[in-house]
Amino acid sequence: MSVYKLIEVVGTSAESWEKAASTAVEAASKSLRDLRIAEVEKMDMQVEDGKVKAYRVKLKLSFKYHIGD
């Protein structure tokens, strides 16, 4: 039997949505263990002077909850 916790994170990148999502997952994995699923909730862009300045991805991450560890 397993229990998983969900959190929301936002990643950003000047390159792409994929890089923004990867950045968020990599950063979260430094303080959370047993990440299992990353689900894209929302994608948007920061625009400045008519040009894309940053890609942003809001992710819902799930990780295994360890009881008694």
C-alpha positions in Angstrom: 0.0 0.0 0.0 1.4 3.4 -0.9 0.5 7.1 -0.3 1.5 9.9 -2.6 1.5 13.7 -2.0 0.9 16.3 -4.7 2.5 19.7 -4.9 2.5 22.4 -7.5 5.6 24.1 -8.8 6.4 26.6 -11.6 9.5 26.3 -13.8 10.8 28.9 -16.1 13.2 29.0 -19.1 14.2 31.4 -21.8 14.5 28.5 -24.2 11.3 26.4 -24.2 8.4 25.0 -22.2 10.2 21.6 -22.1 13.2 23.2 -20.5 11.0 25.1 -18.0 9.3 21.8 -17.0 12.7 20.0 -16.7 14.1 22.8 -14.6 11.1 22.5 -12.2 11.5 18.7 -11.9 15.2 18.9 -11.4 15.0 21.6 -8.7 12.2 19.7 -6.9 14.1 16.4 -7.0 16.9 18.1 -4.9 14.6 18.3 -1.8 12.0 15.6 -2.5 12.6 11.9 -2.9 10.7 9.4 -4.9 9.2 11.8 -7.4 6.8 9.8 -9.5 4.6 11.9 -11.9 4.9 15.4 -13.3 1.6 16.6 -14.8 1.5 19.9 -16.8 -1.3 22.1 -15.5 -0.7 25.3 -17.4 1.8 26.7 -19.9 2.2 30.5 -20.5 4.8 33.0 -21.6 6.2 36.2 -20.2 6.2 38.7 -23.1 8.2 41.9 -23.1 8.3 44.4 -26.0 6.4 42.0 -28.2 9.0 39.2 -27.7 8.9 36.1 -25.6 11.1 36.7 -22.5 10.4 33.4 -20.7 8.4 30.2 -21.0 6.6 29.1 -17.8 5.1 25.8 -16.9 3.0 25.0 -13.9 3.4 21.4 -12.9 1.6 19.1 -10.4 4.3 16.7 -9.0 3.6 13.6 -7.0 6.0 11.9 -4.7 5.8 8.9 -2.4 5.0 9.6 1.2 7.2 7.5 3.5 5.5 6.6 6.8 7.9 6.1 9.6 11.1 7.1 7.8 
